């Protein structure tokens, strides 16, 4: 099962907005998300980018912990 469907809309929109500016990054991240079963399957670099997107949304994470924030990116 792909995590792409679980990505919260705010982060998904930011990722799509960067598609033209960073096409290789977009491909890498979407490929990893599509192939991952859980957020733990993602590389640290992809997780960091997704957490960075989350930080710019203005949404409040349940906790400032890196892994917990990553789960919040996927609405978990």
Secondary structure per residue as TSV (DSSP state, phi and psi in degrees):
chain	resnum	aa	ss	phi	psi
A	1	X	-	360.0	134.6
A	2	X	-	-83.5	140.3
A	3	X	S	-79.6	-11.2
A	4	X	G	-57.1	-37.8
A	5	X	G	-69.9	-23.2
A	6	X	G	-87.1	-13.6
A	7	X	S	-59.1	129.9
A	8	X	-	-65.0	147.3
A	9	X	H	-56.5	-36.7
A	10	X	H	-63.6	-42.5
A	11	X	H	-73.1	-40.7
A	12	X	H	-59.0	-41.1
A	13	X	H	-64.6	-43.6
A	14	X	H	-63.5	-39.8
A	15	X	H	-62.7	-45.8
A	16	X	H	-63.5	-36.9
A	17	X	H	-63.7	-28.0
A	18	X	T	-89.8	0.9
A	19	X	T	-58.2	-46.7
A	20	X	T	-72.1	-38.9
A	21	X	T	-72.7	-37.2
A	22	X	T	-131.2	68.2
A	23	X	H	-61.5	-39.1
A	24	X	H	-68.7	-39.5
A	25	X	H	-64.3	-43.2
A	26	X	H	-59.0	-46.0
A	27	X	H	-62.3	-44.1
A	28	X	H	-62.6	-48.1
A	29	X	H	-65.7	-46.6
A	30	X	H	-65.8	-35.7
A	31	X	H	-63.6	-46.1
A	32	X	H	-63.8	-43.1
A	33	X	H	-64.5	-39.6
A	34	X	H	-66.4	-37.4
A	35	X	H	-84.4	-15.8
A	36	X	-	-81.8	143.8
A	37	X	S	-95.1	-32.1
A	38	X	S	-136.9	160.2
A	39	X	G	-57.0	-26.5
A	40	X	G	-68.2	-16.8
A	41	X	G	-78.1	-12.3
A	42	X	S	-78.9	151.0
A	43	X	-	-69.5	159.7
A	44	X	H	-62.5	-37.7
A	45	X	H	-66.2	-41.3
A	46	X	H	-66.7	-43.2
A	47	X	H	-60.0	-40.7
A	48	X	H	-65.0	-41.2
A	49	X	H	-64.0	-45.5
A	50	X	H	-63.4	-40.5
A	51	X	H	-64.4	-36.5
A	52	X	H	-63.3	-42.6
A	53	X	H	-60.3	-44.9
A	54	X	H	-58.1	-42.2
A	55	X	H	-60.7	-31.2
A	56	X	H	-84.5	-7.6
A	57	X	H	-77.4	-20.8
A	58	X	T	85.4	-1.1
A	59	X	-	-75.1	152.8
A	60	X	-	-97.7	124.0
A	61	X	-	-75.7	153.1
A	62	X	S	-61.5	-31.1
A	63	X	-	-157.2	157.5
A	64	X	S	-82.3	0.9
A	65	X	-	-63.0	137.0
A	66	X	H	-55.0	-48.7
A	67	X	H	-70.4	-42.7
A	68	X	H	-63.4	-40.9
A	69	X	H	-62.7	-39.4
A	70	X	H	-61.1	-40.9
A	71	X	H	-64.5	-34.8
A	72	X	H	-64.9	-30.8
A	73	X	H	-58.8	-29.9
A	74	X	T	-102.8	16.6
A	75	X	T	69.9	25.4
A	76	X	-	-110.3	360.0
